[in-house]
Amino acid sequence: MDINKKFFAKHKIAIVTNRAPVSPITRSNSTIIQRSIGGLVAALEPLIGQFDGAWFCTVSKTSKLAKISLDHLPYKVIPLELTDVELAKYYEGYSNKQLWPLFHYFQMHCIFDKDDWEMYKAVNERMADLILRNVEEDHFIWIHDYHFMLLPKILRKRNPKLKIGFFLHTPFPNQEIFRVLANSAELIQGLLGADLIGFHTKQYVEHFINCAKMLIPDMDKELNQNILIYNGRKIKVGNFPISIDYEYISKKASSEKVVKKSGKLRAAYQSEFVGISVDRLDYTKGILERLNAIECFFEKYPQYLKKVTFLQISVPSRTKVDTYQELKRKVDETIGRINGKFSKNGWRPIFYIYSTLAFDELLAHYLMSDLMLVVPLRDGMNLVAKEYIASNLSSHGVLILSEFAGAIEELKDALHVNPYHSELVADAIKQAIEMPVEEKTLRMHHLREKVKANDVYNWINRYFTSFNEIVQENKKSSKVC
């Protein structure tokens, strides 16, 4: 599927994210710009790259990106430069020590700090200043993620005619969790400045509406519709599960380079079966629980010793934060302990890569694996699962998926597990290994068709169709008034 070019040819797009879509790397004493790694940038670049768009983001004043020209890019990148102190409070502080853990149901990791909240508000105000200096009323402004939850209201207050959309890439928690935040009502009011508020799943939509009804008593809701009415405006709330560029990944996975690399990797592991997991090193991903399940698997099914190898690829994340440093220490220790317990005659149960792999190399790892474990304790969606499906050309791979990943609503033919129950995950691994080829093929065929039909372009088109509909509806209502 392609982007609706007819629609976007008539409209200007402004995307707002915390992270820049590009990053500088140094090679041979020269600095070049490359696309930033991550699902969000990969999903949005097809849109912004083809049309007259601007990408607003934050950068550190001391970073290389703040010191080099971005004029040669196929779209405008307009950065908000922040000091290290501002980033420490707005990003590392309020965004990632309060919102991130709370939205993933890890309130025990929340660190509440009033100064962080004040900086979060200030950065949202400054981003609004930057946007208003660079956009016109005909722009569709698409704000992304929990870093900018106050921004829709700020923009709406300064220019009521703006077209504002918001999309949250994390889970949205239930009201019992969300109300833990001291500033919960202000965050809801911030989002209600948008025309369209998007989430990955129907459950997140329900959670948000319930929180809004509880915290904003003067807000109304249209009967049998996810339309909220606040300050004389209609706000649509919808689920739009994010996805990947299926055709691009499938084609790249079938390239000679990737297939050849995959064969070499498979030979190096010298096991009858290979399982893989790929995550950022984050406590929400359930890496320790997964390792415990792998240990349980070998204890319960010792016949698979020397026959099954697992590969854990962990992408470094938030390395300056104490919680993440402690997690890395525990993961390193746990892998070392399990390997020490079961390794025999040159074989070991777990290989560990702590690095960011090039995309071709990542696809080669997907391609050579018999099963993938995607078992986060909580995840907004999980695009790694969809990448694995798109690159599974033989259709013989098996996806084991957590019940707490947003992708569970779409990927019904995966093996669903509770990541907190080690023995059940171990049983699912055995089921995947022993599954008849016919069943593997049928399950993966269904998964591939699902992801192919609901690719990143479908996600963008569905979102902007709803976005435009509610904008036009509000425009008609304002004329009547």
N, C-alpha and C positions, 0 to 999 in steps of 0.2 A: 504494500500500500504506500502511496505517496502523500505528501502534504497537500492540502487543498490550496493549490497555487492561485486559483481564481479569487479566493477570499483574501489571502495574504498579500496579493498584488495591490489590493485596494487600501491596505491598512499598514500603519507603521507599528512596530513592536518594540517595547522596552522590557528587558528582562532584568530582574533584580535578584542577586544572590549574595551570600556572604563571600564565597570563594570566587576568585578570578577564573575565567574560562581558559586562561593560558598561564603558563609558568616558564620562567627562564631556566635554561640549562647551559653550562659552559663546556665547550668542546674546542680543543686546540687553541686555547687562549682567546676564544671568541664566544660571545653569548648569543644563543638563538632562542626563539620562542617556540614552544610546543604546546599542544592541547593538554590541559590539566587532566590527570587521571581521575576517574570517578563516573558513576552512573548518571549523575545529574547533568554534567557537561556533555556527555555522550548523547543524552536524550534531547537536549535543547539546541545543540549546535546545528543540527539539520535545519531547524527553523530559522534561527538568527542568521545563519550563513547564506541563505538563499534570498533573503528579503532585506529591505531597508530597516535595519534594526540597530539597537544600542544595548549594550550589556553593562549594567551597573554592578559594582562589586566593592569589596573592601580590600585594601592592601596595607601592609606595614610600610611606614615611611622609610624604614631602614632596609627594605627589601630591594633586590635587583629590579623587580618589576616596576617599582616606583621611579626608577632612574633611567629607564630606557623608553624609546618611542614605540608606541603601539599603532601608529598611523597606517602601517602597511597591511594590517589585518583586513579580512574581507567584511568585517563589521566593526562598529565603534565599541571600544572598551573604555568605559568612563569610571575610573577608580576613585573611591573615597579613601584618602590616605589617613591612617590612624597611627598614633604613637604606640610604643610597646606597652605603656601603662593603660592606654585606652583599650587595646586588644586584650590585655590581661583581665580587665574588668568586664567588658562587654562580651567578648568571645569565650575566653577560658573561664571567666567567672559566671555571669548570669546565664549565658547560653548553654554552657557545657557543664556547669556544676549545679545548675538548678533545673533548667528546662529539659535538657537531654536525659538525665537519669529519671526525672519524674515522668516524662512521656513514655519511657520504657519500663515503668513500674519498679524502678530501683530508687525509691525515695530514701532508702538508707544511705545512698551516696550523695544526696543533695546537701549542698552547703549554702545556707541562706546568708546573704550579705547585702545590706542596704546600699552600700556604695556601688556594688555591682549593678543593682537595679537602676540607680540613678544614671550610671554610665550607659546602660542598655537603652534607656529612654533618650539620652543625649545623642547617641549614635543613630538611632532611628530618626530623630529630628534632623540631624545633619544629612542623612541619606535623602530625606525628603527635600531639603534645600537643593542638593545636587541634582535630583531628578527634575525638579520644577524649573531649574535653569536650562535644562537640556531637552525637554519634551514639549509637545504641543497637545492640544485637547483631543486630536484625532488619534493619538497613540493609544494602543492597548498596553497597559502597564501590568506585567505579570510578575508578582512578588513570590519568592520561593523561601519557604522553610521558617523554622522557629526563631531564627535570628532577627526577623523583621515583623513580628506579630503586631506591633503598634503602628507600623507604617501605613496601612490602609486608612486608618482613622485620621492620621496626621495629614495625609495627602487630600483626603475627602474634605477636611475642614478648610484647607487652604484653597482648594478648587473643586467645588461640588460637581463640576461637569466632567471630571476625569473618568476614564474607563479603567477600573481597577480589579484585577483578579489576584487571588492568593491560592497557593498550593502548599500543603504540608507533606513533607516526605517521610516524617516519622509517624508512629502510631499517635492517635489522640486518645488519652486515657479516659476511664470512666469518671463520673463526677466525684466519687469518694476519693480518688487519687488527685484529680485536678484541683479540688478545693484546698488541698494542702498548701498550694501557693498563696502567699499573702496578697499577691497582686493579680489573682485569677480573674476578677471582674474586669480589670483594666485591659487584660490581654484579650478577653472576649470582645469587649467594646472596640479594641483595636482592629480585630478581624472584621467586625460588622461594618467597617468603613468600606469593605470591598463589595463589588457587585456579585462576584462568584467566589465561593470558598470551596476548594477541592481537597479531597482526601483519597487515599488508596482504596479503602473498603467501605462497605455499607455499615459495618460495625463502628468505624471511626466517625462516620456521619452521625449515627445515632448518639454516640457519646457526646459529640460537640453540641448537637441540638439540645440534649438533656442538660448539659452544663449551661448553655445560653439561657434556657428557660428558668433554671434555678437562680442564676446570678444576675440576670437582667429582667426584672419583673415587668417592666413596661414594654417588653418586646412581644410581638404576636407571631403566630405561625398560621399559614394557610392550611386549611383542612386537607388531609390526605396528600399533601405535597411538602417537599423539603424547601419551602419558601418562607423565609423569615421577614417580618416587617418591623422596621426600626427607624425612628426619626423620619417617618414619611417615605421611606425607601424600601424596595424589595431586595432581599439578598438571597440568592440561590445557593444551596449547599448540595454538593453532589460527590459521588465516588467515581474516580477516574484512575484505575490501576495503571501505574507507569509501566513501561515496557522497554524493549531493546530494538535495535535495527536488525531484525531477524535475517533478512536477505544478505546484508553485509557480513554478519557473523558467519552464517552458514556457508557463504561463498569463500570467505577467508579461511575457514576451517578446512575446506576441501582443496585449498591451494597446495601445490607440490611442496613448498617450503614447510608448511605446517604439518602435512602428512608425514614427510620425511623425518622431521624433528620428533613427531609423536612416536614413530617406530623406534627411534634410538632411545627415547625415554623409557618406553615399555621394556625394551631389552635390558636396560640398566637395572630395573627393579627386580628382575628374576623371580617373580611371583606369579602364581596362576591367576590371582585376582588382585586388582589394585583399586582401592577406594580413595577418594580425594575430598578435601574441604578447603575452601578459599574464603577468608574473612579478613576484615580489618581486625587488629588486635584490640578488641573491645569487650567489656564485661557483658554487654547485651547479646553477644554472639554465641555464648554458651560453650566456649572452647574447652574449659575445664570439665564441664559435664560430659561433653563429647568424648574427651580422653578417658574419662571414667567408664563410659559405655564401651569403648574399645577394649579397655582392660577387662571388663565384664564379659565381653564377647569371647576373648581368648580363654578366660577361666571357665566359662560355661561350655564352650565348643573347642576344646583343645585339638580336635582333629584338623583345625584350620591353621594351626601353628606352622610356619614355613610355607604356607600356601596363599596367605592374604597379607598384603602390605597396605598401610594407610599413609597418605601424604597430607600433611597439614601445611598449608601455605598461609602465613599470617603477614598481612601488610601493616607496617609500623603506623601507629596512630597516636596522636596527642602524647608524644614521648616525654613532654615536660611535666605532665600531670602525675602526681604521686600514685593515684589509683591505677593508672595504666602501667606505671613502672612496676608496681607490686604484682599486677596481673602477669606481666611478662616473666617475672621471676618465678611465679607459680607454674606457668605453662612450661618454662624451661625445665624446672625441677620434675614436674609430672611426666613429661616425655622421657626424661633421663631415667626416672624410676621404672616406668613401664618397659622401656627398652632393656634396662638392666635385668628386669624380671624374666623377660621372655626371649631375648635374643639368643640365637644358637647357630653355630657353624657358619658365621658370616651373614646370616639372615637377621633382620631386625623388623619389628612390627610397625614402627612409625618413623618415617622420614619427615624432617621439619625444615621448612624454608621460611626464614624471617626476612622478607624483602618484597619490594614491588617489582613484579615481573613485567617485561614487555608483553603487549597484547598477543602477539604471535606465539610467544612462548606459553602464555597462559592457555590459549586455545589448544596448543599441542598437549598440554597436561589434561585438559578436559577430554580430548579425543582419545587418549590412551587409557582412560579410566573406565572401570566396569560399573562403578557406582559413585554417586556423590552424596555426601552427608551435608545437608543444609539444615542445621538444627539450632537456630538461635533461640534464646530464651524469650526474646521479643524483637520483632523487626517490622518496620513499616511496610515493606514489600519484599525485597531481596531479588536483585537483578542477576546475581550470580547463578541462581537456579535457572533463570531463563536463558542465560548465556550457555550454560551446560546443555540445555535442551536444544538450542539452535545449532550447537556444534556437534551434536550426537548424530553423526551422519549414518552410522550403521543401525541406529535405532535399537541397539542392544544394551544401552546403559540404563541404570535404574536410579531414580531420584528418591532419596529419603528426605522428607520435608517436615519441619517442625509445625505443630498445630498453632504456634504463636507467631508465624511469619504471615505477613499480609498476603503473600502469594498463594496461601492455602485456599482462598476463595476461588481462584482460577484453576489451579493445578490439581484437579481431582484425581488424576491417574498416578500421582506420586504415592509412595508409601508414607502415610501420615503417622507421626510419632509425637509423644510427649517428651521433650528433651530432659525433663527432670527425672524421668524414670529410666535409669541406666539399663535395666534388664530388658525392657521393651525395645529400646533402641538396639541393643545387642541382638534381640530376636529379629528385628527388621533387617539388620545387616545379613543375618543368616538367610532370611527369606529372599533378599535381593540376590545373594550368591547362588542360591539353589533354584531360583525362579526359572521355569522353562523358557526357552528362547522365544517361543510363540507368544507367551504372555509379556515378556520384556518388549518385544517388537510392537505389540498392540498398544501397550501402555505408552511407550515413547512416541508412537505414531500419533496418538491422541494428544499428547502433550505438545508435540511439534506443531500440529495443526492449530491448537489453541493459541500458542505464542505467535505463530505466523499471522493468524487472523487479527490478533490484538497486539500489533507491534507499536513501536514508538510513534509512528505517524498517525496511527489510529488514536492513540492517546492524545496527541496534540489536536487532531481534528475534532475529537469529541469534546475536549475541553473548550476549544474556541467556538464551537457551535453553540454550546451552552452559554459561554461568556457573551457572545454577540446577542443571543436571544434575550438574556436578562437586561443587557444594556439597552436594547431597543424597547423592551417593556417599560423600563424606568423612564426612558425618554418620552414615551407616549403618555405615561402617567403624569409627568411634570408639565406637559402641554395642556392636559385636561385641567390640572390645578390652576 
